[in-house]
């Protein structure tokens, strides 16, 4: 009975993600510094509430996991988010044509706030849907990634990152003592090139050339430009004026959105290594190979992405049944706080290196992997 009551509360909790786009809209129409309302909410209020409410280590009982996993409600929330985000991006492009954002400070606040929605939550939803077998869910994942110009993530994450996570071959696994800014360059450019390599290898196995219509990377590279051109053209037809602010804004929020994703990647896997059992072969991924955070409130907003240890051990699991493992390496705070720390390398290293060494010693008793 207790579990069922908690589960019903959590059901409502996952809809809290929709607060963020609402705050962006409110902040825009209030004007001025209110354009930072969503930023303050995400990086000030949520961390405070996280600390007050604490951790939620409860798991869905194994006996109920299959039933909960199949409940349409949880999928419905992600489907609604997809439509909301596409509409939200189009509205944001309209907003920058109104002339309401009269200063750089206001414009930056608006762009950051939009990126929090499209990158902080939108890419999280795309990540969830992109792992599923349903063609519709995978389509929604690609649509969400289209709005942040990061469609190659669909290839690189599923066929690259999940295979090579916590090894030197994964661009999205941060190395010990590697600061975020160096990691960003390696992950962004390395991930894109790796996605091309993965797609080229797939085509080669099928006996097809690289420049073939079945090469999804060609479309994934071009579609964001086409999408942006369509929005710009639609406003040209509507208002009779060509707004160069639209493509500038669209690609700026995309840059900020996927930078937020890379911050999350940095936090999730910093310094973790799998043992190499033979040349080029590594031990199987298990819940010890990703940083975990089971903070209640931030997990609502991120569809339990912070239970990342279980996600990597069982990639097909739906977000509502991801487990907390006490034995997984634990982050001291939820993602919003950890992201801010990652932007200040000395602070990050002072907090995380000792935890990383403790994890390595505990996990690899005789020969810590660092």
Secondary structure, 3 states (H helix, E strand, C coil): CHHHHHHHHHHHHHHHHHHHHHHHHHHHHHCHHHHHHHHHHHHHHHHHHHHHHCECCCCCCHHHHHHHHHCHHHHHHHHHHHHHHHHHHHHHHHHCCCCCCCCHHHHHHHHHHHHHHHHHHHHHHHHHHHCCCCHHHHHHHHHHHHCCCCCCHHHHHHHHHHHHCCCCCCCCCCCCCCCHHHHHHHHHHHHHHHHHHHHHHHHHHCCCCCCCCCCHHHHHHHHHHHHHHHHHHHHHHHHCCCCHHHHHHHHHHHHHHHHHHHHHHHHHHCCCCCCEEECCEECCCCCCCCCECCEHHHHHHCCCCCCHHHHHHCCCCCHHHCCCCCCCCECCCCHHHHHHHHCCHHHHHHHHHHHHHHHHHHHCCCCCCC
